Amino acid sequence: MTSLIGITGGIGAGKSVVSRILLAMGFQVYDTDREARRIMDTDPHIQRQINEKIHPRAVVDGVVDRPLISSVVFADPAALERLNTIVHQAVIDDVERWRSGLTASRAFVESAILFQCPLHEHIDAAWIVEAPDDLRIARVQQRSGLTADQVTARIAAQSADIPADIPTHTITNDNTTPILPQIHHLLTQK
């Protein structure tokens, strides 16, 4: 079976940068955010649950209102937990289907909330991308138009303890330390 390495880190840390480098190197990378969006956009059962448990107008005529959902879940930790419960198992099932079709010895799964959901039980190791909070806030504000307070709320919502039984490695993405040598070093480790 293909060894699965999780790529994680909070919003704005640079997970996607690491994933794009790995893709350019020829590795397979499952992007949980993109695939969760696909599942939410196409699965009527998931859409019904979101309307029932998050907001009655979160999905109208099959169209997911992401700004509405974000405004609800990032203001209410219980709503975020309900959304995660709805979406996580569908994503985990999809990851396992994807993994079962792989022939490479190693592949990657990118997730901001790897340790907040049962997905961490399906990986063999984790690469944690880190950056200073002020840099993360600036990156997210630049690409999204969110306020610093909104980004800070998302950072707080993503924090979690790392299980001791998962081997972890850190990649520093502080706009000073080169990323490629760090990735190369991790790829050559056994």
N, C-alpha and C positions, 0 to 999 in steps of 0.2 A: 504494500500500500504506500502511496505517496506521503512523504513526510510533509506536514502542514505547519508553516510558520506564520504566526499572527504578527501583523504590523499594526501597532497601536500608538496612541498618544492623543492628547486633547486637541480640541479645535484649534487650528492655526499652528500646530506644532510642526507639520510638514510630512505627515504620513503619505500624502498623495505624491509628494516629490520623490520619496523613497520608492513608492510603488511604480511610478513612471520610469525611474531608472531601472528597476528590476524588469519591467516589461521590455524596455529597450535592450536589455541584456538577453532577452529571450525566455524569461521565466513567465509562468502563468500566475496571474494575480486576480483574485476574486475581490471585487469592491463591494462591501456589504451595503454601503449607502446607496450606490447606484442600483444594486439588485433589490434592496428593500423598496426603493421607489418603484421599480418595475413591478414587483409583487403587489404593492399597494395600488398601482394603476390598473392592474389586470385581474386581480382576484376579487370577485364579487363578495365572497364570504368575508374576507378581510375588510372590505369597504363597509359592509353592514355592521361589523363589530366596531369599527372606528366611529361610525355615526351613533351607535348605541352607547358606547362607553367613553367617547371623547367629546363629541359635539354633534348635534343632529344635522348640522349643515356642513360638516367636514368633507363629505363627499356628496356632490349633487350631479345626477345624471352621469355617474361614472368618473367625474372630474374631481380629483383630490385638491382641496384648498389648503396647500401647505402653509401659507402665512397664517391662516386661522388656526390650524393645528399647532404650529409653533407657538403662537401667542397663548394658547391654552396650556400646553404641556410645560413650557418653560416658566410659566407663572404658578404652576401647581404640580409639585413633585408626585402627588398621587395620580394625577392624569398622565404624567410621563411614565410612571410605572405601568399603568393600564395600557398605554400605547406600546410600550416595550413588550409586555406580555402578549399582546396581539400579534406583533410583527416578528419577534425573535424566533419562535419555533419554525415559522415558515422560512425564514432566512437560513436557519441551521439545517433544515431538511434540504434546502436548495444547495447549500455548501456541500453536504454529503453526497448529493446526486452528482454535482460537479466533480468532486474529488474522486468518486468511483470511476469516472471516465478518463482520468489522467493516467499517463504512462511515465511521466517524469519522476525522478526520485524525490524531488522537492518542489513545493509550490507555496504560494503565499495567500493570505487572506487579510485584507485591510479592514479594520474596524476601530472606530473611536471608542466604542464601549465594550471592547473585547472582554474585560474582566467584570463588567456589570451584568453580563448575561451568560447563559450556559454555553455560549460559543467557545469559551476558553477550555471547556472540557473536551473539545474536538481538535485542539492543536497540540503540537509536540514541543514548541518553543515560541517565544515572543521576542520581537524587536520593538523596543519602546523608543519612539521618537520624542525628543524633548527640546523645548525652547523656552526662554524666559517669558513670563506672563505678559510683560509689556510689549514684547515683540509679537507674541501670539495675538494680542488684542489689536495691535496695529495692522497685522496681516488680515485678520478677519474683517475689520472695519473697512479696509481698502477694497476688498473683493465683494463685500455684501451690503455695505451701507448701514449695518447695525451700529447702535451706539456702544460706547465702552461698557455701560452697565448691562446691556443685553448680552454682549460677549462674555462679560464676567459671570453672568448667570449661567450661561451655557458651559463655561469652564467648570463652575461649581457642580453642575448637574452631571458632568462626566467623570468626576473623581471616584476612584474605587481602590480597594486593597488588591494587591497582586497575590494570588495563591502561591504558597511557598514551593509547591511541587512542580511548577512550570519553570524551566530554564529561561532566563531573560537576559537580554543584552540591550544596551542603550546606544542610540544614535543621537548625537548632538547636532541640532539644526539651528544654530545661533547666528547665521549669516557671517560667521568668521571661520568656524571649523569646517574643512572640506568634507562633504558627505560621501563622495565616491570611494575614497580610501577606507572609510568606516564600513561601508557595504562590502567592499572587496574582502576586508579582513574577516567579516562575519561569514561570508560565503566560503572562505577557505578553512574555517574551523570545522572540526569533526564533532 
